[in-house]
Amino acid sequence: MTGEELGLWGVPLAILAGAIRVSTPFLFVALGECLTERSGRINLGLEGTLIFGAMTAYAVAYETGSPWLGVGAAAFAGAGFGLVHGAICGLRGVNDIAVGIALMLLGMGLAFFFGKAYVQPVAPQLPAVPLGFWSDIPQVRAALEVNALFIVGAILAVLMAWMFRATRAGLIVRVVGDGAEPARALGVDPLRVRRLATMAGGALSGVGGAHLSLYYPGSWNEGISSGQGLMAVALVIFARWSPVNCFWAALLFGGAGALGPALQSVGVTEGRHLFGAAPYLLTLGLLIAASSPARSLAGAPAALGFNR
């Protein structure tokens, strides 16, 4: 089969390729928020962390010539935001949600301020793994050209699920997520665990931002995120706080984001603005479906939503 003979089969291939590219930031932010929320803390500031991570990765990659140093810098910056969030939320009477919104605005403001000098320069991009090398069809090769961070995220989702299920560290996070008193009864400091979990979650969100600026769309500008950090929080609720479900949900969100460009590639231009809104409509629909009285708290750590 040649590329011309694909016809409408090019649409699912384009959606697959777009889903893999678009889902990677969703995946890392969702895994980070999943870890944070499993410890009993909500971090709504990950949108700011994602954008600041994207700016940091792009700036460091441009200055050093190494995209992987940019990824490391983004993870470090994200961990810093997580540390600040965790430290503030550890104070008595502080609300997680209010702190998260404040840090989201701070992260976005700092990224826009420090990132002005990097809007025009071109930074080196992250490499892709050509999993479609076996095919002679350009569309198939393009669909299976996978960024290394997507593979890392998929492996990380499985490892996190195993950690929660079968390791002492995962047990501690789950116990802390169910309440501070059971954790203290086991001799565990819940504030320390939540601080570390929030730092790790912030680091993962920073890596998601690095994918945005160093691979797809592969540039730095002030509108690079389009709310993906906030949508990833909804994704975690839809995934019922399961890392593996976060992976599949991220692919679903990525496919929704790729729907419009895929249809336009075969000449379908009517309703393109509606197709562009598909991820936001999906977020709204999933939140409505997931918030029924029978299912709203299914799988949720018991400590979520409380001041500490």
HELIX and SHEET records of a PDB file:
HELIX    1   1 GLU A    4  TRP A    9  5                                   6    
HELIX    2   2 GLY A   10  ARG A   38  1                                  29    
HELIX    3   3 LEU A   46  THR A   64  1                                  19    
HELIX    4   4 PRO A   67  CYS A   89  1                                  23    
HELIX    5   5 ASP A   96  PHE A  114  1                                  19    
HELIX    6   6 LYS A  116  TYR A  118  5                                   3    
HELIX    7   7 PRO A  138  ALA A  143  1                                   6    
HELIX    8   8 ALA A  148  ALA A  166  1                                  19    
HELIX    9   9 ARG A  168  GLY A  177  1                                  10    
HELIX   10  10 ALA A  180  ALA A  185  1                                   6    
HELIX   11  11 PRO A  190  LEU A  214  1                                  25    
HELIX   12  12 GLN A  228  PHE A  238  1                                  11    
HELIX   13  13 PRO A  243  GLN A  264  1                                  22    
HELIX   14  14 ARG A  272  GLY A  276  1                                   5    
HELIX   15  15 ALA A  278  ALA A  290  1                                  13    
SHEET    1   A 2 ALA A 128  PRO A 130  0                                        
SHEET    2   A 2 GLU A 145  ASN A 147 -1                                        
END                                                                             
